[in-house]
Amino acid sequence: MNNEQTIQLTDDQRAMLAGEQGRARQMGMRLLLDLAAMAGTKQLIPIASAHVSGVSPLTGGMGLRHFLSRLADDPGQGVAVPTTLNAAGCDEAQFPAMRITEPGFLDHHREIVENYARLGVKTIQSCVPYEWEEVKPTLTPDKPAAWAESNAICFANSYCGMRTNRESGLSALACALTGYAPDYGLLGDEARRPNLIVRVTTPLEDPTDFSILGDWIGKQRKSQWQIPYGPIPAIVGLPAEVNHEQRKALSAAAANYGSPLLYILEDDTLPEGEYQDDLDFGEAELNNRYEALRPRSAVSLVVLGCPQASIGELRAIAKLLQGRHVTADPSAPGEAPPLWVFTSATTKAIAERTGLADIIRGSGALLLENTCPEVVPYDQSWVSHVLTNSMKAEHYIKSGLNGIPTSVMRLEECIAVAAGEVQLATEMPTGKLSAPAPSSGKPVAQGKRPENSQQELIFDVATGNGLPSQGDFTITGEALVTDAPITFLGYVNRVTGVIEEEGHPADGQSLAGKVVIFPRGTGSSVAPYVLLELFYRGAAPIAIINTEIDQQTAPACSLEGIPYAYGFDVDVIQGVKTGDSVMLERREGKVYLRVINRGGPNA
């Protein structure tokens, strides 16, 4: 199937696809046509801006470096629209102070940033592009954008009047290089309708309260929900005035589980939506989460600014540090842990002019720019327990990226710990612990079929679709099936392919050499680079089937030719079981799936 048959291309787009404007734009156009085919759209529309993720060697790994070097070797005309770069893994100017011991990390960091610059990307190294003055004019619904970085997507869609799909680092870069995006999903009105009702019945004040709420919403996901673009909650019961820092904390944490957009309602009037559930978040839910997240042993590092701290956050931090002494260096057992504060270069420049930076540094804290707590490779010879005020930081620092136990407290409490004013070995409840109130939003186990279920779907042949860029193939192998999304970054081992996510129905199982069937990828927009690294290491799936549109998995499959299928005429997740031997065959653009042996070759 020829790519050009999917969409009517302009002469300029045909030139890109033919490689006449360089390998980078050719890759970008080919990938966009694959994504457009998946989405069922025959139109590419111009974009105003792009923001690409995949910067830290910790998150992008070998997959990012290998791919990016190939692209930058033939940059052609580079990016076609203003494009900014996500937060990096270190503050290059203060690298010694970060005590990073990962071999070659600084060299790899410089290589990555340099290669993006060769493509014409503005290397701001920030996860909060919506706070940059030169980016703000592009935040308009009149012309959509293509952003990666999950917190920025959610924030800009929710509060800035911008429209962007939840792009991966790869798909956002493809859009940036070509200047176009496939016209589907969150770029239109239909997909932007809310799909959850969340009723907040307890006061929320500190930004960390909002962070707890955002993360809690994502944790409630049930397998029966039909939310192809992720959770889009309509939230009732928040304060009449929700400030920038509160909104930012809520968006970033909601994005942990794929939320691309949320609605904060001023009254109980619900907008038109396709509501899947009605969730209640009250005092019990808030207190129980704080109790579960509080530190129960000595903390070795306190990190603030995830996403990178705004000027309002730096002002609050500076106020709390007035008259206190903390340290930036590792401390001895029993002493107060060091405090690191992360912000963007533009915000740090404002902090320098207004004296806030002097107050923060004067207290002894380390003030970093260009990096973010979740993408730093900490030296675990001394960092064994992290404390933060951000559920986004907690979600990723404890994941396979670093695997460090991470606790969460409010900002004032975090700074009190760093100042040595709190003894963590003693009981320190952040609120009265109570039994959870009955709620329709109570979490349920995902991905497990009832025993002796009579609902199992049996089929002879399921018919689906393939990517336009891929030719015919025949793949036979063992299936790994889950009805829960897979979070590649931090929760799939990038060397072995083993899923390492407690509570996931496929926890402990390896993707390597399997035909993997799942709804879609979720979590960080850097996910495609994990799949690329698995491919380069020989530990990738031999084929992937998604049941929902997936900007994370499909781009990596498109780039490296990993057999890929989607859009089957039956529910293949219910029709195939883990361990089944299956055949996946593509002929003339259609993909056929057969179960050739139940339970695998030894059944």
Secondary structure, DSSP 8 states (H G I E B T S, - for coil): --GGGTS---HHHHHHHTTTT-HHHHHHHHHHHHHHHHHT---EEE-S-EEE---SHHHHHHHHHHHHHHHHTS-TT--SS-EEE--BSS-GGGHHHHT--STTHHHHHHHHHHHHHHTT-B----S-GGG-TTTGGG--TTS--EE-SHHHHHHHHHHSS-------HHHHHHHHHHTEEES-GGGSSGGGS--EEEEE-S---SHHHHHHHHHHHHHT--TT---TT---EEEES--S---HHHHHHHHHHHGGGT----EE-SSS---S----EEEEE-HHHHHHHHHHHS--S--SEEEEEEEEE-HHHHHHHHHHHTT----SS---TTS---EEEEE-HHHHHHHHHHTHHHHHHHTT-EEEESB-GGG----TTT---EEES-HHHHHHHSSTTT---EEE--HHHHHHHHTT---TTS---SS--------TT-----S---TT-S-----S-EEEEE-TT---EEEEEEEEE-SS-EE-TTTB-TTT-BB--TT-TTTT-B-TTSEEEES-EES-TTHHHHHHHHHHHT-S-SEEEESS--TTHHHHHHHHT--EEE--SS-HHHH--TT-EEEEEEETTEEEEEEEETT-TT-
